[in-house]
């Protein structure tokens, strides 16, 4: 949201988008990310092999997310995807079998299947469509910290430390 912030920056798996960049400033990427779909094991989409296999699925995602937009723009299911106020609401809809699957970014999909949705599986991750989606730190518009953070990110990338952090905290442990 535009306006003053009560923080210096937010590093909370926020995907960069041109629309969001109108309201806040973003750092460079700290993690390139793809979207993924999570379903209950045994669901009709649990063994989907392609986007085409999801055309008749009832999918959902949290409202206002790049996940929701990915479904609309790229999966283009035959029925409009469901939008939920929170991820927890979307997970509840999967549990109640109101939707076949929930679309989230891949690190979130790992968390959902490990800790939030029993007997679930990551059906697959979607390929990037257009420019690579990435997580970035969000700042109040005009923040003088953006250049400093970008320099720190560049050093972490160049030294290999950022890749180590990504592997430890954002990758699949299976």
N, C-alpha and C positions, 0 to 999 in steps of 0.2 A: 504494500500500500504506500502511496506517496505520503510525504510529510516527515516531520521530525521522528527520530528513532531514539529509544532509550537504551541502545546498544551501539557498540562501535561497528560490529559486523555480525552477521548470522551465517554460521556454517552448519547447515541443517539439511543436506541433500536437496538443495534448491536448484532446479534446472534453469539454465539461462534461456530466455526467449526475448525476442525483440519487443513484444508487448510488455513484458515485465520490466525491461530495461528503460521503458518510458517513465516508470515510477521510482526505480531504485538504480543504483550503480552496481555493477558486478565485477568481480575479479576475473582473471583468466581461469581456465578450467583447472580443477584439481582432480577431476575424475570423469572420464568419458563413460557414458552410460547408455544402455539400451533398455527398452521396455520389455516386459515379460508378462505372461499370463499364468495365473495360478488357478487350479481347479481341485476339487475333491477327487481322490483316487476313485476310479470306477465311473466318473461322470462321462457323458458322451464325448466331451472334448479332451479328456485326459490323455488320449493317445494321438491327438491331432499332429500332423506332420507339416502342415503348411497353413498359410493365412486363409487359403481357400477352404480348408477344413473348418474354419471358424465362422464362415459366412452365415450359418443358420444358428449360431450360438447366441445366447443372451449374455452379453458381457456388461460389466460395470466397472466404474473407477471413481475415485474421489473427484468431486466437482472442481473445476478450475485448474486441474493438473495437466501436465504434458501427457500423462497416461491417457486421460479421457480424450484429449485431442488426437492422440495417435490412433485410437480406436476409430474415431470419426473420420479422420483423413486417410488412414491407410488400411485398416482392417475392413471398414465399410460393411459391417454386418447388415443382414436383411432387416433387423429390427434395431431401432434406436438404442444405443447403450444407456444403461441406467447411471445416473449421477448421484453420488452419495455425499453427504456433508463431511463425513470423515472416513478414513480407512476402516475403522472399526465397524462403521455402518455397512460398508461394502462386504467386509468379512462376515458379518451377521447375515447378510443376504445370501452369500454362498452357503453358509451353514444351513439356512432355511430353504435352500434350493430354489430361491427366487431368481437367481442368476446362475449361469453355468460356470463363470469364471470372473476373476477380478484382474484387471490390468494395472500393474505398478512397475516402477523401475526395478531392475534386476537385484540390486542389494536389498531392497525392501521385500522382494519375492523370496529371497533366502530367509529373511527374518520371519515372514508370514508363515512359510512352510515349517520352519524350525520351532517357532514359539507361539504362533497365534491361531493356526488353523490345522487342527489334528487331522491326520489321514489326507493331507493335501500333497500336491505335487506341482512342480514348475513344469508346465506343459512345454514351454520353450520360450526363448527370447526372440524378439522381433529384430530384423535388420534395421539399421538406421535408414531413415527416409530423408533425403536432402542432406543438410549439414548434420554432422555428428552432434547428438545431444550431449550436454555435459553439465556437471554440477559446478557451481561457482559460489563464492561467498557473496552475500548481499550487503550493501552499504546504503546509508542515506545518500540521496542525490548530492553530488558535489563533495563527497568525503575525500579529504586529503590522504586518507589511508590506502586508497586503492592502489596507487603506484607502489607503495611500500610492500603491500601484500603480494602484488604481482612479482616484485623482485624476489621476495622470499619464496614464492612458489617456483619461480625459475631456478633458483638455487637448489631447492629440494628436488626438482625434476632432474637437473643436471647431475646432481650427486647420487641419484638413485634412491634417495631416502623416501621420496614421495611414492615410488613404486612399492617399496617395502611396507609403508603405512597402508597403501591400498590393499595389498595382499593380506595384511594382518586384519584389517577392519572392514573391508568392503567386498571381499571375495568369498566364494564358496569354500567351506572347510571340508566338504565331503570327499 
